[in-house]
């Protein structure tokens, strides 16, 4: 395990951005494979066991890792909690220690939930059984119970929707499609397939079609074409005309003789021409002749009448590709009054595809929030953080109802902010981020301070500049029609105007 590149998420540590002056605990993790120093000490008070622990597999930049989430018990012993140690056992044991940087301000978070943290690390391979156990520090004293939580996790094979995108599985051919075609000729069989850059050797098996026969010929193909190119292998069948293609067996260095075999193929040719093939050749020749006649007519017309600039054939219409915008919001943002109206504004007036977590609950449940959010961030043209406005006692019942029904948005907001923080080091995708706020009176307290480096817009005051910058950032997708729609200031003011007595 490379602790220097392990990704630590500050789970639930950023639960209330509008609360000023309250210390928010985060974690710093490092390797600690030996016993903890606290084991040699006597402790007057020790923390209780963890409330729960869960594990899922995620893919981060081509590496499959364990995403470990733990929840802390809500009791008075939390004030004695200093760290949590997590160990993963496969062939040997690897441990990390996550220290809490500040004291917990209370037994539960500001939103009433238990404190929750996440750690992404420990490399994962296919078809392995992992045992993960975790316990709080300082530990129990000698002759006392040592509470700890453990969980078993079995990784799937390389055909899994997550693992197949990891480098270890890609090098075993998880994403390789050989696209096999077979041509049976008079005295030979031609097998065509696409090579993989990770595999130098292939075996082609030609067998008797009789299921009771085991008569097969094995043909080895060695190639130095490692850049996913098509190759053609002709196999002589003199005296063996009844044999047919059986399977293609690749030999990837990472899996050797245990690599996946490929049976599916298409039969595309025959040596003797058929009526259908003759008709196809005639059609091709006729189409070629027609194209030559059209080109000749165009050249003749241009020479006789001059260049014609308004012919549609020389001015194909450029297809408009809508931009994709990921909208991230905390649970304090009123979903009905702000998020949905803002999404409608982006879709109708800026002709953009809008992605919101509530609309993809099923997909998030299938692959997990971290994997879903990482994928959406990569494909999105823009990631917009919606900053909450100040809440007030006059917030109506509809707003309160939507806040209660979208509590999971806080977890997504926290994950998105941590993705943003990770981009602060790489500086490769910071141009994607924007901040939109509806709080013009005191905007500095309504967003996390690291987001201050992003372009920030206060609606409705900055709606013109927001639309203009959004269109410019999407060039050449944003055409004159889109810019015109984005400039409908007064129409969208009525749609996006947030009552001051509501959230």
N, C-alpha and C positions, 0 to 999 in steps of 0.2 A: 504493500500500500504506500502510495506517495502522499504523505500528509501535506506536502507543500502545495499540491494542486487540489486537495479535497475541498469540496464546496460546502460551506456551512451556511445554512439559512437561519436567520434570526426569527424562528417561528414564534408568532404571537407577541414578539417583543415590541412591535410597533402598532399596538391595538388602538391607540387613541392619539391621532396626530394633533388634534386641537387642544389637548391637555398640556398646559405649559407648566414647567417647573417640577414635573414628576419624573423620577429616575426610571428609565426603562431598561431592564436587564437584557443583555445579549450574551453570546457565548463565543469563546475562542477555544479551538480544539487543536490538539497535538498528540503525537504518538506517546504511549506509555505502556509498553509491553510487559514491564516488570511490575512488582507489587507497588501500590501507592504508598508514599511516605506516611500517610495518616494511619496505616495499619500498625505502625510501631508506637503509636501514641494512644493515650487514654483520653476519651472524650466524655465530658460531663453530659452533653446533649448531642444526639445524632438525629438526622432527618429520617422520616418514614420512607417506605418503599415507593417506587413509581406507581402511578395510577394505571398506566397501560403503555404498551409499546407495539408498534406496527412496522412492517417492512414491505417495500415494493421495489421493483427493478426499474431503473430509468437509464436512458441513453443520453450522455452528455458529450458532445463533440466527438462521437465515434467510440466512446468508452462506455461499457455497461457497468453500472455501479449500484450499490444498495442505497436506497433512500430510507433512512431510519427516522421514524417519528416517535417521540415519547412525550407523555403528559404527566405533569407533576401533581401529586395529591394536594388537595386544598385543606391543609390543617396547619396548626401553629408551628409544627416542626420545620416549616419551610424557611424560617428565619435562620436555621442552623445549616441550611443546604449551601454548599460551596461549589460542588462540581458533580458531574455524572460521568461514569466510566462505562464504555460500551466495548464489548469484545466479540469478535467474529471467529468461529472455529470451522476450519475445513480440514486440510492436512495438518495445519498447525494453527495456533491462536494468534490473532492480531488484535491489539487494543488501542483505542483512542480515549483521551480524557478531555472533556469539554467543561471548562471553567466558566462560571457565571460572573460577568464583569461587574455587576452591581447587586446590591441587596434587593430582594423582592419587596415592592411597596405594599404588597398585601397578599393574602392567600389566593386570591383570584385576580384576573385581569379587570381592567376598567369596564369591559363589556359584560362581565359576569361569567366568563368562561375560565376554565382552568388554564394554567400556563402550559404552553406547548412549544416544543423546539424540534428542529430537524437537522440531520447531518447526512450529507451525501458523500460516500466514499466506499472503500472496500470493493475491489474489482470483482466482476462476476463472469463466470464461464457457464457454458450450457451444460445441462444435465448434472448438476451438483447439488448436494444437500448442505445448506449453511445453517449453523446454529448461532444465533445472536442472543447474548445476554447483557443486561445492563443493571447497574446499581448506583445508588447515590453515595456521595462522599460528604463528610467523613463517614467511614463505615462503622458498623457496630463493634463494640469492644470484645475482647477475648471472652469466651464462654457465653456470649450473647448470640441471639439469632442474627443471621446476616441476610436480610431480605434482598431479593433481586428478581427481576423479571427476565424471562427468556422466551424465544420464539424460533420455530424452524421455518426455513424458506428453501423450497426446491426450485431451482432454475429450470425453465423449459429448454427445448432444443433450439437450433438455429432457425427453425421455421416460424418461431414466435414473432409477432408483429413488432416487438421491441428489440429482441436480441438480433434479429436478422440485419439490423442497421449498425451493429457494433463491429469494430474492426476485426475482432477475433473470428466472428462468423462470416464477415465479408471475405476474409482470406481463405475460408473454407467453401466459398461459392454460394453463400446464402442469397445473394442478389443476382447470381449469374443465370442467364437464360440462353441456352445453346441454340435454340430455334432450329432444330434438326429437320432437314429435308432429305429424302431418299429418292434416287432415280434408278429404276431397274432397267438395265439394257440387255442386249443379246448375250453378252458373255462377261458382263461385269456389273457391279453395283456401285453407284456413286453416292457417297454420304457427304453432305455439306452441313457445317455447323459453325457457330461463332465461338472463338476461343476466349479464354479468360486470361487477363494479364497475370493472374496469380498461379496459373497451372501450366507447366511445360509438357506434360505427358497425358495422352488419352488412349483408351482402348476401345475398339469397335468390335462388338460381338455379333457375328453372323451365324444363325442357327437354322436347323431344320424345323419347319413349322409344325411338324407332328409333335403333340404334347408328350407322347411317350418316348420320344427320341431325345437323346442328349448330345447329338452330333453338332458341335459348334466350332467355328473358326474364330480365332482371336487375332486381331490386327492392331498393332501398336502404332500410335502416331506421336512423333516427337516434333515439336515446333518451337521456334524462337519468337513467334509472333505473339507478343504479350500485350497488345493494345486493343483487345476486343475486336479482332478482324475475322472475316469469314474465310474459311479454308475448305477445300474440296479434296476428298480422298477417294480414289477409284480402286476398287478391290476386284481382282480377277476371279471369275466364277467358272472357269473351264471344268466341266464334269461335275459341277455342283449347282446347277441351275435352280434347284428346288429350295435353296437356302434363302432366307430373308433377314433383314436387319432386326436385331433383338434389343440391344441397348448400347448406350454410350457411357463409359466409365471414366470419369476424370480422376487424376491423381494429384490433388492439391497437397503441397508439402505439410500443411497444418493437420490434415486428416489421413493422409496416406491411403491405405487399402480400405478404410472405413468411410470413404466419401460417398455422398449420395449418387445413385445411379439414375440415368435418364432414359425412359422408354418412349415417351411421346414424340411422334414425328409425323411429317406430312410426305405423301408421295406426290411428286410434282412433275415427273417426266417419264416418257417411254421412248424407246428407240424408234419404233415404227410410227410415222405420222398418222394421225386420225383425221376424220372429216372435220371435227371441231377445231383441231389445231390449224388445218388448212384455212378454214373460215376465219380464224383469228388473224392469221397472217394477211389475208386479203383485206380485212378491216383495218389493220395497221397501215398497210400500203395506201389504202384509200384515204385514211385520215392524214397521212403524211403528204399525199398529193394535194389535199384540200388546203392544208397549212401553207404549202409552197405557193399555191395560187393566190391565197389571201395576201401573203407577204409581197408577191410580185405586183398585185393590184395596188397595194399601198405605196410601193416604191414608184410605180408608174404615175399614180395620182400626185405624189409629192413633186416629182420632176416636172409635171405638166402644169400644176396649179399652185405650186409652192407649198411650204410646210403648213400643216393644219394643226393648230395647237389645242383645239377643243374636242378632239376625239376621245371618247371615254376609254377606249382600249389602251391609250397611252397615259391615262390618269386614273389609276386604280384608287378606289376609296380606301383611306387608311382606317383600319379597324380600331375602334375606340376601346381601350382596355381600362375598365374602372379600377381605381386604386382600392387597396384593402386597408382598413383602419381598425385597429384593436382599441376598444374603449375600456379603460380600467377605472374602477370607482370603489370607494370605501363604503361600508354599510351606512355611513352618515349621510351619503348622497341620496336624496329621495328618488327611488327608481322610477316611479310613475311620472312625477312632475319634471324631472331633470334628465335622467338617463335615456328614457324612451323618446322624449321630445328631441333631445340632442342627436340621438341616432337617426331619427326621421329627417332632421335637418341635414345631416351628412349624406344620407342616402338620396334625398330628393333634390337638394339644392347644389350639392357638390358631386353628385353622381358617383358615390363611393360605395364599396361593399363594407358593411359594418359588422364587426365580430364582437359579441358580448357573451360572457361566460354563461349567463342564464339560458341563452338560446342553444347551448351545446352541452347540457347537463349529462346526456347519455354518453357522448364521446368522452367527456371528462371522467365519468365513472369507469369507462372501459380502459383508458390508458393512464389515468391519474392526473392530478392538477399540474404537477411539475412538467411532465412530458407534454401535456396539452399546451401549457402556456409557453414553453420553450419553442414548440413548433409554430405556434401562432406568431410569436415575436419575430421568428426568422422570415416568415412569408409576408408579414405585414409591411406596408409602405410607411405607416405612421403608427406610433403607440401614444395615445392621448390619455393622460391622467386627469380625471375630473376631480377638482378640489371641492370639498363640501362647503356649504354656506353655514353661517351660525344658526344653530337650532334655537328655538324659543318656545315658551310654554304654550304659545298659540298655534303650534304645529298641528295641523288637522289630523283627523283619525285615519284618513286614507294614507297619508304620508307615514304615520306610525306603523300602519299595517304592512306597508311595503318594506320598511326598514326591518321589521321582525322577520319577514319571509325571505330576506336576502342576506342573512347573517354570514353565509359562506363567502360573500364578496370581500369580507375583510381578509380572509386567508388568501384569496386571489390577489388583492391589492398588495399584501405583504410580499407574496412571491414575485409579483411584477416589479415591486420596488427593489428587491434583491437582485433581480436580473439587471435592472438599471445600474445598481451599485457595481455589479461585476463588469459592466461595460465601461465604467469609469477608468479601469486600468487599461483596457484594450483600445479604447477610443475608436472602435471600428463601426459602431452603429449608434452613436449618440445622436446623430442627425435625425434618427427616427422619432425621438421623444418630443412631445409637446405637453404643456400644462394649460388647461382651461379652467378658469375660476369664475364663480358667480358672486364672489365676495369682494366688492370693490373698496369697502371701508377699511379692512385690515387684512389684506391678502397674505401677509408674511406668516401669520400664525396658522393658516389653513392648509399649508402643504409642508411636507418634509423639507428641511433645509437643503439636502443634496440636490433636490430638483430645481433649485434656484438657477442652476446653470442652463436649464432648458428654456426655450422660447415660451413666454407666458402671456396669455390673453385673458382679458376680463370681459365677459359677455354681460350686458350687450354693448359696452363702450367700445370694445375692440373688434367688433364683428367684421368690419370691412377689412382690416389688416389681417385678421385670422383667415378669412376666405381667400384673400389675395396670396398670402404666404403658402396656404395649403395648395392652391392651384399651381403656384410656381414650383413647389417642391415635387409636384406630380408630372411636370413637363417631361416628354411631350404629350402626356395623356390629357392634360387639361386644354381644351380648345376654346374658341371664342364663345361657343354656346355655354360651356360650363362656367366660364368666368362671368358671363352675363347673369347666369342663375345665382352664382355666389354673391353677386352684388345686390340682390334683392333685400336690402337692409331693412326696410320698414315692414315688409311682409314677414320676414323671419323674426323681427322683434316681437311681433304679436304672438308668434308661435313659441319662441324661446324665453319670453319674459317670465321671470319667476316672482310670484307675489311675495312681498316682504314679510307677510304674516305666515308664510309656509316655509317648509324646509328648503 
